[in-house]
Amino acid sequence: MSNKDKKSTIEVYKNIETMYGGEITSFENNGGQYAMELSKNGAVYHIEVRAKDGKILHMKRTDLGRLKKRDLLSKEKINRIIRKNYDGNIVSELLNTWNNITVYQVRVTNRDKKLSIIVDAVTGDILSETRINAHSENIAISKKEAQRIAKQKMKGTIQHTSYFETSSGGYYLVEMKAKGHTKTFQIHAVSGKIMSITND
């Protein structure tokens, strides 16, 4: 590996840890791209980065399946807890991290108010309740909404959709494939704006 390559590797390594926090537990140089595992707040993410410019090509949380089987309550149980404590319709449930624990972020609406409710995904305890103004955007969009936004920009098949939490509200990476090529859309989880589009 040349000195230039070594510098690029170090830069990418530091940039990822600075941008997302946490600790990189494995790192591979695959020539044109880097592959790594990032551990943050008990969650594990697989990240692929393009070597020449450091752009994220793919990001996916890899530990949710294991956690769900072992520890997490089902969406059906979460819904029962919400219905027992609140009137209205459950619009969406988003598995997320909040204050270093795994939670469901549940959106509930009725005639005169909207609520964002944080529920411990293991115990079912209600940790937070926020009343949302009807015109406010301070609530995460659902995965289906993010996919719909991506489909408006590209006709194709959705390959992967993953969510990553950040201090600015988080974002989705929606990977779509059409006519032999793939694009990844980075969509802000609060505003729904497309932050970037990467050609894979």
Buried (B, 14 or more C-beta within 10 A) or exposed (E): EEEEEEEBBEEBBEEBBEEBEBEBEEBEBEEEBBBBBBBBEEBBBBBBBBBEEBBBBBBBBEBBEEBBEEEBBEBEBBBEBBEEEBEBEBEBBBBBBBEEBBBBBBBBBEEEEBBBBBBBBBEBEBBEBEEBEEEEEEBBBBBEBBBBBBBEBBEBEBBBBBBBBEEEBBBBBBBBBEEEEBBBBBBBBBBBEBEEBBEB
